[in-house]
Amino acid sequence: MNMNMITASKTDLVTLYWDRLDGDGWSLYAAATAQGLGYVGSHDGSFDELEAWAAQRYPNHQWVRDEVTMLPYITEIAEYLQGTREAFTIPMDDRGTPFQREVWRALCSIPYGQTTTYSEIAHQIGRPAAVRAVGAAIGANPVLIMVPCHRVIGKSGALTGYRGGLEMKERLLALEARQSIPARGPRHAN
């Protein structure tokens, strides 16, 4: 484990609230702490995927399936997946290293319906030589959809790795392409 990663204390018991979104052709787990949404899983992902995330970031945790606590999170994710939401207002609990969190903040600045590249993210955070490290930070993003790592593509324009799988990435990009207002010129973020 990276010692710079912000994690919960091994002795403090952390309650992790969870629920599963099922509908409109999507099925995924989401989890939150008292501070905010901390995890959105891959389409058709298993509870084991969720547990692996929790074990890394919250060594001493308890699970509580709580539809009431999770309702604002599940609602906003569902609205996004239905094409009626482009931005999130729910709080996020983004546990990661300072570098990962910097990259994740840069991902959140990519406009809905647009894409960017790994090298552009590296330039944006002032570390142009850190393209591979940026890729690793993007791959470690635990909050799929809300932290829109699906909007990052290869320099050639090709779809590249995605924790949720390339099929999920394709679906999310297609959803945003259908819902966004047509722009003049390329759909690529600056």
C-alpha positions in Angstrom: 0.0 0.0 0.0 1.2 3.5 -0.8 2.1 5.2 2.5 1.0 8.6 1.1 -2.5 7.4 0.4 -5.1 8.9 2.6 -6.8 6.0 4.3 -8.9 5.5 7.4 -7.0 4.5 10.6 -6.7 0.7 11.1 -8.3 1.1 14.5 -11.2 3.4 13.7 -14.3 1.6 12.6 -15.7 3.2 9.4 -19.3 2.6 8.4 -19.6 2.1 4.6 -23.1 2.6 3.2 -23.8 0.8 0.0 -26.5 0.0 -2.5 -26.8 -1.3 -6.0 -28.3 0.7 -8.9 -30.2 -1.6 -11.3 -32.2 -0.2 -14.2 -32.1 1.3 -17.7 -29.6 -1.4 -18.8 -27.2 -0.6 -15.9 -26.2 -2.5 -12.8 -23.5 -1.2 -10.5 -22.6 -0.9 -6.9 -22.0 2.4 -5.1 -20.7 3.1 -1.6 -20.3 6.1 0.6 -19.0 7.2 3.9 -20.5 9.9 6.1 -18.3 12.4 4.1 -19.6 11.4 0.6 -19.6 9.0 -2.3 -16.4 7.0 -2.3 -17.0 4.3 -4.9 -18.9 3.6 -8.1 -18.3 0.2 -9.5 -18.1 -1.2 -13.0 -21.3 -2.3 -14.9 -22.2 -5.8 -13.7 -19.3 -5.7 -11.2 -19.3 -8.0 -8.2 -19.5 -7.2 -4.5 -16.0 -8.6 -4.3 -14.8 -5.6 -6.4 -16.5 -3.3 -3.9 -14.9 -5.2 -1.0 -11.4 -5.0 -2.5 -11.8 -1.2 -2.7 -13.0 -1.0 0.9 -10.2 -3.3 2.3 -7.5 -1.0 0.7 -8.9 2.4 1.9 -10.8 1.4 5.0 -9.0 -1.5 6.8 -11.5 -1.6 9.6 -15.0 -1.2 8.1 -18.5 -2.4 8.4 -21.0 -2.6 5.6 -24.5 -1.2 6.0 -26.9 -1.5 3.0 -28.9 1.7 3.4 -31.2 2.8 0.6 -32.1 6.0 2.4 -28.5 7.2 2.9 -27.6 6.1 -0.6 -30.6 7.6 -2.3 -29.0 11.0 -3.3 -26.0 9.2 -4.7 -28.0 6.6 -6.6 -30.4 9.2 -7.8 -27.7 11.4 -9.4 -25.9 8.5 -10.9 -29.2 7.2 -12.4 -30.1 10.6 -13.7 -26.7 10.8 -15.4 -27.2 7.3 -16.9 -30.6 8.4 -18.2 -29.1 11.4 -19.9 -30.8 14.0 -17.7 -27.8 15.1 -15.6 -24.5 16.4 -16.8 -22.9 17.5 -13.5 -23.0 16.1 -9.9 -23.9 18.0 -6.7 -23.4 15.2 -4.3 -20.3 15.2 -1.9 -17.4 12.9 -2.7 -15.0 11.2 -0.3 -11.9 10.9 -2.6 -9.4 8.8 -0.7 -6.1 8.6 -2.5 -2.6 9.9 -2.7 -2.2 13.7 -3.1 -1.1 13.0 -6.7 -4.1 10.8 -7.4 -6.4 13.5 -6.0 -4.8 16.1 -8.2 -5.4 14.0 -11.3 -9.0 13.3 -10.2 -9.7 17.0 -9.8 -8.3 17.5 -13.3 -10.6 14.8 -14.6 -13.6 16.6 -13.1 -12.8 19.7 -15.2 -13.3 17.8 -18.5 -16.6 19.1 -19.9 -19.5 16.8 -20.4 -19.5 15.3 -23.9 -15.8 16.1 -24.5 -12.6 14.1 -24.3 -9.0 14.7 -23.5 -5.8 12.7 -23.5 -3.5 11.4 -20.7 -0.8 13.8 -21.9 -3.1 16.7 -21.8 -4.0 15.9 -18.2 -0.3 15.6 -17.3 0.2 19.1 -18.9 -2.8 20.5 -17.1 -1.5 19.5 -13.7 2.0 20.9 -14.5 3.7 17.5 -14.9 4.1 16.9 -18.6 6.6 14.1 -18.2 4.3 12.1 -15.8 2.0 10.7 -18.4 2.3 7.1 -17.1 1.8 8.2 -13.5 -1.3 10.1 -14.7 -2.5 6.9 -16.4 -2.0 4.9 -13.2 -3.9 7.6 -11.1 -6.7 7.5 -13.6 -6.8 3.7 -13.3 -7.0 4.0 -9.5 -10.1 6.3 -9.7 -12.7 4.6 -7.4 -15.6 6.9 -8.3 -16.4 6.0 -11.9 -18.8 8.3 -13.7 -18.7 11.1 -11.1 -14.9 11.4 -11.7 -15.2 11.1 -15.4 -12.1 9.1 -16.3 -14.1 7.6 -19.2 -13.5 11.0 -21.0 -9.7 10.3 -21.3 -8.6 8.7 -24.5 -5.3 7.8 -26.1 -3.3 10.4 -28.0 -4.3 8.7 -31.3 -7.9 9.1 -30.4 -8.3 5.4 -29.5 -10.2 4.2 -26.5 -7.7 2.9 -23.9 -8.0 1.1 -20.6 -10.9 1.7 -18.2 -11.5 0.1 -14.8 -15.1 -0.5 -15.7 -14.1 -2.1 -19.1 -14.0 -0.7 -22.6 -17.6 -1.6 -23.2 -18.7 0.6 -20.3 -16.4 3.4 -21.4 -17.9 3.2 -24.9 -21.4 3.3 -23.5 -20.7 6.4 -21.3 -19.1 8.3 -24.2 -22.0 7.4 -26.5 -24.5 8.6 -23.9 -22.7 11.9 -23.6 -22.4 12.3 -27.3 -26.2 11.8 -27.7 -27.1 14.1 -24.9 -24.7 17.0 -25.3 -25.4 20.1 -27.3 -23.6 19.9 -30.6 -20.5 22.0 -30.5 -18.9 23.8 -33.4 -15.6 22.2 -34.2 -14.0 19.3 -32.5 -15.4 17.7 -29.4 -12.0 17.5 -27.8 -11.4 19.4 -24.5 -8.7 22.1 -24.5 
